[in-house]
């Protein structure tokens, strides 16, 4: 199988363009902006969820989901700068450790029900406090830190991936019980000292609700 994959590997841009069918059209090629348009600012104010991609100095990658009430997730400081709050979590800090070694980040911003997305690429830094932290407070609690991103590129991404996946179509969703619970998955893939019952209590929505802010 490995030999079959290697023989079909794409190794040059010329080969890639041949498979893709050429270059993007002008509208697609020129949609990238260096700063936020007012419509993109409004998008960020409406979005409650994003995924942040980072990599360390050696290129090891991480993609981390972030969520908050709309208007409190990605805070626009100006047309070239945004900030994303960090809330209490598991302290792994994979993405933040990457940023300390390599500031380049990618952000994919989603709005439930919308099949298009907003993408931001830029350079990030971490701050432990700033005047805008008050604007990011949820339930009276400020972020424990924030990631400030200087924007290099921003653009809307088309809807095809969401249309193919039918992500927002409830009729296409599997039953939550089709896979083991989070607690059972933890016991299956990790050697943990907790019992399954203890893990079920820990991962219960009621317990997690107390840990959000």
N, C-alpha and C positions, 0 to 999 in steps of 0.2 A: 504494500500500500504506500509506503514512504517513497519508493522509487516512482510510482505512478504520479504521486503529488509533485515530486521534484521535476519530473519531465514536463509538467504543465505549469510550472511556476513562472510568474511574470516578473521580470527583473529590470526592465527599462521603461521609461516613459513612453517610448515609441510603441512598445508592446501593449502597454496599458491603454493608450489612445486608440489603438487598433481594436481592442476588445470593447471599449466604451463607444466606439463609433465616431471618434473625432473629438474636436474641441467643444466646450459649452457655447451656447449662443450668446450674443452680445448682452442681452438682458440679464442672463445669469452671471456672466463674467464680470459685469460692472455693478452688481448690486451691493458690493461691500462698501461700507462707509467707515470713516475714522472716528466718527462721533455719533451720538444718539440724536435721531430725529424726534420731534415732539410725539409722534405716534408711537415710537419705540419706548419713550419714557412712560407713556400711558400704559403700554403693554406690561412693563416691569411693575407698575403700580397695581396691575390686575393679577399678576402671576403669584400663586402661592407655593410653587414648586420649581426646583431647578436641579440640574446635575452639574457638578464641578469636576473637571478633568485636570489632573496634575501629573507631573513626572519628576523623579529625582535627578540628580546630576548624571546618573548612569542610564537614564531613560526608562527606569522601572515606573510603571504607570499606576494610577489610581483614579477611580471615578466615584464620587461621593454624592449621594442625594441630600438635598437640603429643603426643608419645608417650614413655612410659617404662615400666619394669616396674610392674605393679600394686603399689600401696602407696608408690610413689615419684613419682607424677605430680602429683596434687592433694592437697596436705598440709593437713589440717584443724587450724588453730590453736585455734579455738573454734567455737561454733555460729554465729557471725556472721562468721568470717574464715577464708579459705583462702589457700594460697600455691601457686604453680606454678613449678617450676624451669625455668631456661633452661640449655641445654647448648651446647657448641660448635656453631656454625652458619655460615651464609654472610655474616653481619654486615650484612644489609640492614636488619634491625630495624624493618620497616614498622609492625608493631603496637606496638612499644615507643615509637617516635617519636610515634605517634598518642596513646598514653597520656600522654605528656608534655604534649600539647596539650589532650587531652580524656580524663578518667579513666574515663568510662563504658565498661563492657565487658559482653559476653555470652559465656557458656561453655556448650557442649553436650558433655556427658560421655557416652561410649559404653562398653558392655561387649560384647565379641564374643559373638554368638549371641543377645543380648537385643534385642528389637524395640522396647522402650520406651527412653527416654533421660532424662537428668537435666539440667535447665537452670538456670543461675545467672546472674542479672543483678546488677551491682554497680559499685563504683568502685575502680579499681586504682591502685597506686603501685609503683614499682620500688625494690628495695633491693639493695645490693651485698654485704651480709653480715648474718647474724642467727644466733642460737643454733640455730634449727631447720634451718639448712643441713646440719648433720651428719645429720639424719634423712632428708634428700633425697639423700644421697650414693649413687652407683651405681658399682660397681667401685672403691670407695675415693676417688672424685672428687666433690667438692661442686659444686653449681651455680655458674655464673659470675655469675649474679644470680637474683633471684626476683621474680615479680609477686605482690604481696599484694593480695587482693581483699576489700573490705568488702562483705558481701552485703546487697543490697536485696530481692531476690526469689529464691526457689528453688522449683522444682516439677518433678514428673515429666511427661514428654510422652508421648502415646499412641503406639502401634505402627504406625499406618496407613502412614506413609511407608516404613517398612522392609518392611512386608508388600507394598506396591505394587511396590517396587523389587526385592524378593526378594534383598536385599543379602547375607544370610547363606546363601543357597542356592547351593552350588557348581554345581549343574546349570544355573543361569542365568548363570554367569560367562562372559564372553568369554575366548577364548584370549589369553594374554599377548602372543602374536605377531600379534594382529589389528591392533595399532597399531605404529608404529615404536618402536624403543628410545628411552630417554631421550636418549642421545647423538645419535641421528639427529634427534630432535625439536629438540634444541638447534641442530644445524646447519641445520635447515630454517627456524627462526624467528629465529635470531640470526646476526649477522655475527661469528663467533668466529675467532681466529687458530689455535686448535688443530685438528689433523686429526681426522677421524672416529675413527681408531684411538686417538688420545690421549684423546679424550672417552670412548670405550668403556672404556678402562682406568680413567679417573677415576670414572665412574659405576658401575663394577662393584661387586657386593656385597662382594667381598673388600676393596676399597679403602675403601668407605664404612664397613665394620665397624671400621676403624682410627680413624675420625673421630667415632664416636658419643659417646665420653666422654674 
